[in-house]
Amino acid sequence: MIKVAPSILSADYVNLQKDIEKVDKGGAELLHIDIMDGMFVPSIAYGPGWVKEIRPITGLTLDCHLMIENPERYINTFADAGADIIGVHVESTPHIHRALQMIKDKNVKAEVVINPGTPVEMIKPVLYMVDQVLAMTVNPGFGGQKFIPETISKIKELNRLREENDSYSYDIEIDGGVNDQTVVGAYNAGANVAVAGSYVFDAKDPAARIQALKDATNF
């Protein structure tokens, strides 16, 4: 069964605490927080101040996805704000090993992220040190996009590598276009964490949508 990480990018900013409480009570395991700088991706969203304010109001794992240039500049700040997982894009820095080591040094789980157009080959040298791999299933920067089916092969490859190497224990997370239909193929391929934004928060009953994702992968 898939673990669900609702993305607050699609939540109601004015009533954010209420929306977080809904998904917390609705069975979500993680809360996905998209950090965007307007450079690595066109949009701007959230910062360490948001993470610091969210931390006391939920026991959910805070999954902070840094879609920013040179994330090394802010890793310590997000860790100190209360992040449980910090994800950095391999495309965003020439020093991906250093960035991941910085995360580990703060006793935070480290995640490497790859865009749809980036091959798994690019992150093989750091797979041994990560707790989670995020395979983007849309191009990063905007919510509400359609799932890119070609990314399934990448999830399969990540799962194969995990199965073939005893030292690899990373979760495989997907992000983008997730619903109760697209999640099935990704789960079958090896993904075990799903980020869901508009699918959950645009619904009248977010808890029902979380349960629908779990039911779709309960086999």
NORGI-V981273 format. One record per residue. N is the residue number from 0. PHI is phi in whole degrees, 0 to 359 (999 if undefined). Layout:
# NORGI-V981273
N_PHI ; N_PHI
This chain:
# NORGI-V981273
0_999 ; 1_288 ; 2_271 ; 3_249 ; 4_236 ; 5_300 ; 6_265 ; 7_287 ; 8_300 ; 9_258 ; 10_280 ; 11_276 ; 12_302 ; 13_291 ; 14_244 ; 15_299 ; 16_298 ; 17_296 ; 18_295 ; 19_295 ; 20_297 ; 21_298 ; 22_284 ; 23_297 ; 24_290 ; 25_277 ; 26_105 ; 27_292 ; 28_260 ; 29_228 ; 30_236 ; 31_269 ; 32_242 ; 33_273 ; 34_254 ; 35_230 ; 36_254 ; 37_78 ; 38_241 ; 39_295 ; 40_230 ; 41_293 ; 42_276 ; 43_235 ; 44_201 ; 45_58 ; 46_197 ; 47_299 ; 48_298 ; 49_295 ; 50_298 ; 51_298 ; 52_282 ; 53_286 ; 54_309 ; 55_286 ; 56_260 ; 57_209 ; 58_265 ; 59_297 ; 60_295 ; 61_270 ; 62_259 ; 63_262 ; 64_257 ; 65_273 ; 66_263 ; 67_222 ; 68_289 ; 69_46 ; 70_298 ; 71_305 ; 72_296 ; 73_236 ; 74_302 ; 75_297 ; 76_295 ; 77_291 ; 78_297 ; 79_292 ; 80_284 ; 81_123 ; 82_296 ; 83_265 ; 84_229 ; 85_236 ; 86_254 ; 87_235 ; 88_281 ; 89_296 ; 90_282 ; 91_266 ; 92_208 ; 93_280 ; 94_237 ; 95_296 ; 96_297 ; 97_300 ; 98_298 ; 99_293 ; 100_295 ; 101_299 ; 102_296 ; 103_298 ; 104_295 ; 105_267 ; 106_59 ; 107_245 ; 108_291 ; 109_257 ; 110_232 ; 111_256 ; 112_239 ; 113_231 ; 114_284 ; 115_304 ; 116_270 ; 117_258 ; 118_285 ; 119_301 ; 120_309 ; 121_293 ; 122_250 ; 123_305 ; 124_295 ; 125_243 ; 126_298 ; 127_293 ; 128_252 ; 129_258 ; 130_266 ; 131_207 ; 132_243 ; 133_255 ; 134_263 ; 135_294 ; 136_254 ; 137_217 ; 138_285 ; 139_291 ; 140_126 ; 141_218 ; 142_274 ; 143_79 ; 144_276 ; 145_275 ; 146_302 ; 147_267 ; 148_297 ; 149_295 ; 150_286 ; 151_301 ; 152_297 ; 153_291 ; 154_296 ; 155_300 ; 156_294 ; 157_297 ; 158_292 ; 159_298 ; 160_297 ; 161_295 ; 162_288 ; 163_275 ; 164_239 ; 165_297 ; 166_278 ; 167_266 ; 168_225 ; 169_287 ; 170_283 ; 171_245 ; 172_250 ; 173_244 ; 174_211 ; 175_124 ; 176_69 ; 177_280 ; 178_211 ; 179_289 ; 180_261 ; 181_293 ; 182_293 ; 183_295 ; 184_297 ; 185_293 ; 186_294 ; 187_299 ; 188_282 ; 189_131 ; 190_290 ; 191_232 ; 192_225 ; 193_233 ; 194_276 ; 195_222 ; 196_256 ; 197_297 ; 198_301 ; 199_272 ; 200_281 ; 201_276 ; 202_273 ; 203_294 ; 204_234 ; 205_303 ; 206_298 ; 207_295 ; 208_290 ; 209_298 ; 210_295 ; 211_297 ; 212_294 ; 213_292 ; 214_297 ; 215_293 ; 216_243 ; 217_262 ; 218_209
